Amino acid sequence: MNVRKVLIIINLALFLTVFLSGCGSKDLLLGNWQEPVSGITLTFKDDNSVIVSLGETSYTMQFTEQTPNGLIIKVVTDGSIPDLTMNYSVDKTKLVITMNGSETVFERMR
């Protein structure tokens, strides 16, 4: 394969990567997630609220996404409890939250 064909293939791949990344603008963080061992569920909504649930108990809090993979959860609005700051990575089936060096893996609920 000559150099010109290789450059055309590379440029086409780069173009498709940029073009297709704009098509799927849905935030993968949104939705229902469950930690399989404890059963804790997180529901991230598009109004920037997150519901944390375990059994019959649930709490609703506000969250803010930080660039590139940061997440801040405001536990209370009066500031009496510090905000929770963490990093995350997400794909279609798995959410990994890292806080204070400890990772917790959540699975997307169907």
Phi, psi and omega in degrees: 000133182276169185298322182297317179295320178298316179296322178296317180295317179297314179297320178296317179297316179297316179300313181296323178298312180293315182297312183287333178293332177283336182288323183262069187279000179295132180286117182295339180293328184294140178128193184255132181230145178226136173275117192294331183282310184274335184084004178295134177244146174239131175239108178267125182249160182286356174268017180065030172250150175230133178254122177256123186229147170213113183062234182273355184260134177214150178230137176252130180225169177260147177229156176228131175273136178247147179281138357271322186226039179260154180218131176241126178247123179271107184290314178225157182272343183272359178080006182287340175238130181299149175297149176270125179246130183209167172251157178212157168227146186215143168225194185296333187240348188221137174239123178246119178254129179243122181222126182053039177079000181251130181262140172233130183255127177246148177251141179294134178271144179269000000 
